[in-house]
Amino acid sequence: MKILIQGGRIIDPKSAMDAIGDVAVANGRIASLGQVQQGFQPDKVIDAKGCWVIPGLVDLNARLGEPGGEHAHMLQSELAAAGAGGVTSVVCPPDTSPVLDEPGLVEMLKFRAQKRHAARVFPLGALTRGLKGESLTAMLELFDAGCVGFGQAEVPIVNTQTLQRAMQYAATHDLTVWLRPQDAWLGKGIAASGAYATRLGLSGIPVMAETIALQTIFDLQRSTGARVHLQRISSSAGAALLKAAKAEGLPVTADVSMNSLFLVDNDIGYFDSRMHLSPPLRQSRDREALRAAVIDGTIDAIVSDHTPVSEDGKALPFAEAEVGATGLELLLNLTLRFADEAKITVAQALECVSLRAAKVLGKDSIGHLSLHGQADVVVFDPKALWSVNAQNLLSHGKHTPFSGFEFVGKVKATIVNGHLAYEGSV
């Protein structure tokens, strides 16, 4: 399909391009950028006047409910949500049902995703069989099946020797280990430790749960040389340890949830189950330190931490409610709001959800707009108004801490690998 995007403001963090122009797409590639070659005959024309034309977003943490989603067509709804949010590449954690610990399951997930011509899916394989933390998976076979890395999702490995062996194996074969740093025992609470959790009577998760896990990971990196990506850093102390590790030269990258950049423990209010998240919402000083770490590059990427939760899963007391929130459709808007509040440029903010995220994956072909490059393109209307509510979300999960937020700016069209994956009404 040939697509012509006319008259938009092209913003690309990699080339520093920021100019009005046209983008022509053909055969899954960007055929022209800025000025369209004569004789180009499009099958589809998108009027982008007054809109931004930006790289497709790369989300390093989004659950898609597949395989094993309890609701039919859940993969379809979540990939549709990705398109509506301008997300063209998604990393899926391995804590599916069944767990992604067999090559056949990985191949099935990728095949089903590819058939939909929506966001491309990059699965994470399980580091240990069944995520039980005991025996290692056949990582090389999973890598050959399409896994971009190996992790435990929300299940810490209790036996440090098992983690050491996993990292030794990964280092030997140049594979990346993805870990959410949280101590298995200290991380068993409900909310972040602090005055607010105490007042509500909720068991606390101390910052030590993160920092102890980080120190263990960094020591194992020094011993094994393994490349590690840290998922959803949540504290000021954690960001400081990460900064020191990077300065030391350890091969480590990290991301942060958009929830942690905007919300704090006080937002739990009167036991609002939409705020029951993992990692837990911490204090204002943590939020500000995380923002600073994104800006200075200590934290490489911002993620949606998309976890669609059913109505029944959230309609419970706070401590019993299912953990998680929808986020794919909000990542772009919240990233741009972060740019506004942090006084950084649009290009700098977009880099955190496109180019820098793609570099974490080691994928040079995505996360930017380049002549003859991969045609993952988003047309964004910066003046369109919309509010976050269940009716406006395509995801199966309708619960989000940002319910009721009024946003300025909405995705008008999303193109993935040259295919029109989403076209809105704005």
C-alpha positions in Angstrom: 0.0 0.0 0.0 1.3 3.5 -0.9 0.4 6.2 1.6 1.1 9.9 1.3 1.1 12.0 4.5 0.7 15.6 3.5 1.8 18.9 5.1 2.6 17.7 8.6 5.3 18.9 11.0 7.9 16.1 10.8 9.6 15.6 14.2 12.4 13.0 14.4 14.7 12.7 17.5 17.4 10.8 15.6 18.0 13.3 12.8 16.8 16.4 14.8 14.5 17.1 11.9 11.7 19.5 12.8 10.1 20.8 9.6 6.9 21.0 7.6 6.8 18.5 4.8 5.4 15.3 3.3 6.1 11.7 4.0 5.6 9.0 1.3 5.3 5.3 2.3 5.7 2.4 -0.1 6.5 -1.3 0.3 6.8 -0.9 4.1 9.5 1.8 3.8 9.7 5.6 3.8 10.0 6.4 0.2 10.3 10.2 0.6 10.8 12.4 3.6 10.2 16.2 3.4 9.5 16.4 -0.3 7.8 13.7 -2.3 9.3 12.6 -5.6 7.4 13.3 -8.7 5.2 10.5 -10.1 4.4 9.0 -6.6 0.8 7.7 -6.9 -0.6 7.0 -3.4 -3.4 4.6 -2.6 -4.2 6.6 0.5 -3.7 10.3 1.3 -3.6 11.5 4.9 -4.1 15.2 5.5 -1.6 16.1 8.2 -1.9 19.9 8.1 -1.7 21.2 11.7 -0.5 17.7 12.8 2.8 16.2 13.9 4.4 13.3 12.0 6.5 11.4 14.5 8.2 7.9 14.8 6.0 5.1 16.0 6.4 4.5 19.8 8.3 1.6 21.2 6.8 0.3 24.5 9.1 -1.9 26.5 6.4 -3.3 28.8 2.8 -4.2 27.8 0.8 -7.2 28.5 -1.5 -8.4 25.7 -3.4 -11.2 27.3 -2.0 -13.7 24.9 -1.5 -16.6 25.0 -4.1 -17.7 27.5 -6.2 -14.5 27.8 -9.5 -15.2 29.6 -11.4 -13.2 27.1 -11.7 -14.0 23.4 -10.1 -11.6 20.9 -8.0 -10.0 23.7 -4.9 -9.8 21.5 -7.0 -7.9 18.9 -8.3 -5.4 21.4 -4.8 -4.7 22.9 -3.1 -4.3 19.5 -6.0 -2.0 18.5 -5.3 0.0 21.7 -1.6 0.2 20.7 -2.5 1.7 17.3 -4.8 4.2 19.0 -1.9 5.2 21.2 0.6 5.5 18.4 2.5 2.5 19.7 4.0 0.5 16.8 6.3 -1.9 18.7 5.5 -3.7 22.0 7.6 -5.9 24.3 5.4 -8.6 25.9 6.5 -10.0 29.3 6.6 -13.8 29.8 4.0 -14.1 32.5 1.3 -15.3 30.2 -0.8 -18.4 30.7 0.9 -20.6 29.8 4.2 -19.0 30.5 6.4 -18.1 27.5 9.0 -20.8 28.2 8.5 -22.9 25.1 9.5 -21.9 21.5 6.1 -23.0 20.1 4.3 -20.6 22.3 6.6 -17.7 21.2 6.1 -18.6 17.6 2.3 -18.8 18.0 2.2 -15.3 19.6 4.3 -13.7 16.9 2.3 -15.4 14.2 -1.1 -14.2 15.6 0.3 -10.7 16.0 1.8 -10.5 12.5 -1.5 -11.6 11.0 -3.2 -8.4 12.3 -0.8 -6.0 10.6 -0.8 -4.0 13.9 2.0 -3.2 16.4 4.9 -5.7 16.0 5.3 -7.8 19.1 8.6 -8.6 20.7 8.2 -11.4 23.3 10.3 -11.8 26.4 11.1 -15.4 27.1 10.9 -16.8 30.6 14.3 -17.0 32.3 13.3 -20.1 34.3 10.8 -22.8 33.5 7.3 -21.8 34.6 8.9 -18.7 36.2 9.5 -20.9 39.2 13.1 -19.8 39.7 14.5 -23.3 39.6 15.6 -24.6 36.3 16.7 -22.4 33.3 14.8 -22.4 30.1 16.3 -23.3 26.7 17.2 -19.6 26.1 18.9 -20.1 22.8 15.9 -22.0 21.4 13.6 -19.2 22.6 15.9 -16.6 21.1 15.7 -18.4 17.7 11.9 -18.4 18.1 11.9 -14.6 18.4 12.5 -13.7 22.0 14.4 -10.4 22.5 15.4 -11.1 26.1 14.7 -13.2 29.1 13.1 -12.3 32.4 10.9 -13.2 35.3 8.2 -10.5 35.0 6.9 -10.0 38.5 8.4 -13.2 40.0 11.8 -12.7 41.6 14.3 -15.5 41.7 14.8 -16.4 45.3 17.9 -18.6 44.7 20.7 -16.2 43.9 22.8 -19.1 42.5 20.1 -19.7 39.9 20.2 -16.1 38.9 24.0 -16.2 38.7 23.8 -19.2 36.4 21.2 -17.6 34.2 23.3 -14.5 33.8 26.4 -16.6 33.1 24.6 -18.4 30.3 23.2 -15.2 28.9 26.6 -13.5 28.9 28.1 -16.5 27.1 25.5 -16.3 24.3 25.2 -12.5 24.2 21.6 -12.5 25.4 20.0 -9.8 27.5 18.4 -10.5 30.9 15.4 -8.3 31.8 14.8 -8.0 35.6 12.4 -6.1 37.8 14.5 -5.3 40.8 12.5 -6.3 43.8 13.6 -8.5 46.7 11.4 -11.6 47.0 10.8 -11.2 50.7 10.8 -7.4 51.3 8.6 -6.9 48.2 5.5 -8.8 49.6 3.6 -5.7 50.8 0.7 -3.8 49.2 1.8 -0.2 49.1 5.1 1.8 49.3 6.3 2.0 52.9 5.7 5.5 54.4 3.4 7.5 56.5 0.5 7.2 54.0 0.6 3.4 53.9 0.8 3.3 57.7 -2.2 5.6 58.0 -4.2 3.4 55.7 -3.1 0.2 57.4 -1.5 -1.2 54.3 1.6 -3.4 54.6 4.5 -1.6 53.2 7.1 -2.3 50.5 10.3 -0.5 51.5 12.7 1.1 49.1 15.2 -1.5 50.3 13.2 -4.1 48.4 14.5 -2.4 45.2 18.0 -1.3 46.3 19.0 -4.7 47.7 17.8 -6.4 44.5 19.8 -3.8 42.4 23.0 -4.3 44.4 22.7 -8.1 43.9 22.1 -7.7 40.2 25.1 -5.3 39.8 27.4 -7.6 41.8 26.3 -10.5 39.5 27.0 -8.3 36.5 30.5 -7.6 37.7 31.0 -11.4 38.1 29.4 -12.6 34.9 29.5 -9.6 32.4 25.9 -10.2 31.6 23.9 -7.4 29.8 20.8 -6.4 31.9 17.8 -4.3 31.3 16.1 -3.1 34.6 12.4 -2.8 34.4 10.4 0.0 36.1 12.8 1.6 38.5 10.6 3.2 41.2 12.8 5.1 43.7 15.3 7.9 44.1 17.7 5.5 45.8 17.3 3.0 42.9 18.0 5.7 40.3 21.1 6.8 42.2 22.4 3.2 42.2 21.7 2.9 38.5 23.6 6.1 37.8 26.6 4.8 39.6 26.4 1.5 37.8 26.4 3.2 34.5 29.3 5.4 35.4 31.2 2.3 36.4 30.6 0.9 32.9 28.3 -1.9 33.7 26.2 -3.0 30.6 22.9 -1.9 32.0 19.8 -0.1 30.7 16.6 0.8 32.5 13.0 2.0 32.1 10.4 3.6 34.3 6.6 3.3 34.3 4.7 6.4 33.3 2.7 5.9 36.4 5.8 6.5 38.6 6.5 9.8 36.7 3.1 11.3 37.5 1.6 9.6 40.6 2.6 9.3 44.3 1.4 7.3 47.3 -1.1 10.0 48.3 -3.0 9.5 45.1 -4.2 6.2 46.5 -6.7 8.4 48.3 -9.4 6.4 50.0 -8.3 3.0 48.9 -8.7 3.6 45.1 -7.9 0.2 43.6 -7.0 1.9 40.3 -3.8 2.9 42.1 -2.9 -0.6 43.1 0.1 -0.9 40.9 3.5 -2.7 40.7 5.9 -1.2 41.5 3.9 0.7 44.2 3.5 4.5 44.0 6.2 6.1 46.1 6.7 9.6 47.5 7.1 12.9 45.7 10.9 12.9 46.2 11.1 9.6 44.3 8.9 11.0 41.5 11.1 14.0 41.0 14.3 11.9 41.1 12.9 9.6 38.5 12.0 12.5 36.2 15.5 13.9 36.5 16.9 10.4 35.7 14.9 10.3 32.5 16.0 13.7 31.5 19.7 13.1 32.1 19.6 9.7 30.4 20.2 7.5 33.5 16.8 5.9 32.8 16.7 5.1 29.1 12.9 4.7 28.4 9.4 5.4 29.6 7.0 2.5 29.5 3.2 2.2 29.7 3.3 -0.9 32.0 0.0 -1.8 30.2 -1.8 -4.5 32.2 -5.5 -4.8 31.3 -7.5 -5.7 34.3 -11.2 -6.8 34.2 -14.0 -5.1 36.1 -14.2 -7.9 38.6 -10.4 -7.7 39.2 -10.6 -4.1 40.4 -14.0 -4.2 42.1 -12.4 -5.5 45.3 -10.9 -3.9 48.4 -7.5 -2.3 47.7 -5.3 -5.1 49.1 -7.3 -7.8 47.2 -7.7 -5.9 43.9 -5.7 -7.2 40.9 -2.5 -5.2 40.3 -2.2 -3.2 37.1 -3.8 -0.6 34.8 -4.3 0.0 31.2 -1.8 2.3 29.5 -1.0 1.8 25.8 -3.4 4.5 24.7 -2.1 7.0 27.3 1.7 6.6 26.8 2.1 9.3 24.1 -0.1 11.9 25.8 1.5 11.4 29.2 5.0 11.6 27.6 4.1 14.9 26.0 2.6 16.2 29.3 5.9 15.2 31.0 7.8 17.2 28.4 5.6 20.2 29.2 6.0 19.9 32.9 9.7 19.1 32.9 10.4 21.9 30.4 12.1 19.7 27.8 11.4 19.7 24.1 8.9 17.5 22.3 11.8 15.7 20.5 13.6 15.0 23.8 10.4 13.5 25.3 9.6 11.4 22.1 13.2 10.0 22.2 12.3 8.3 25.5 9.5 6.3 23.9 11.0 5.8 20.5 14.8 6.0 19.7 16.1 5.2 23.2 13.6 2.4 23.7 14.6 0.9 20.4 18.3 1.0 21.4 17.5 -1.0 24.5 16.1 -3.7 22.1 19.1 -3.4 19.8 16.7 -2.6 17.0 18.3 0.0 14.7 15.4 -0.1 12.2 12.7 1.3 14.4 12.1 4.3 16.6 13.0 7.0 14.0 12.0 8.4 10.7 14.6 7.9 8.0 14.6 7.9 4.2 14.2 4.2 3.0 13.8 3.2 6.7 11.0 1.2 8.3 7.7 2.9 7.8 6.5 3.1 11.5 4.8 6.5 11.5 2.3 8.3 13.7 0.2 11.3 12.7 -0.7 13.2 15.9 -3.2 16.1 16.1 -1.8 18.3 18.9 -5.0 20.3 19.3 -7.6 17.6 19.5 -9.3 17.3 22.9 -10.3 14.0 24.5 -11.0 12.7 28.0 -9.9 9.4 29.5 -12.9 7.2 30.2 -14.1 3.6 29.6 -16.0 4.6 26.4 -12.9 6.2 24.8 -10.5 3.2 25.5 -10.1 0.4 23.0 -8.3 -1.8 25.4 -10.1 -4.6 27.2 -8.8 -3.0 30.4 -10.8 0.1 31.2 -9.2 0.9 34.6 -6.5 3.5 34.8 -5.3 5.9 37.5 -5.7 8.7 34.8 -9.4 8.2 34.5 -11.1 11.6 34.0 -7.9 13.3 32.7 -8.5 15.8 29.9 -5.8 15.6 27.2 -4.9 18.0 24.4 -3.7 16.0 21.4 -4.8 12.7 19.9 -3.4 10.2 17.4 -5.0 10.6 14.0 -3.3 7.7 12.2 -0.8 5.0 13.0 1.2 3.2 10.3 3.1 0.0 11.1 5.5 -1.4 8.5 3.7 0.5 5.8 0.2 -0.8 6.8 -2.5 1.6 8.2 -3.0 0.1 11.6 -5.2 2.8 13.0 -7.2 5.8 11.7 -9.1 7.9 14.1 -11.9 10.4 13.6 -9.9 13.6 14.6 
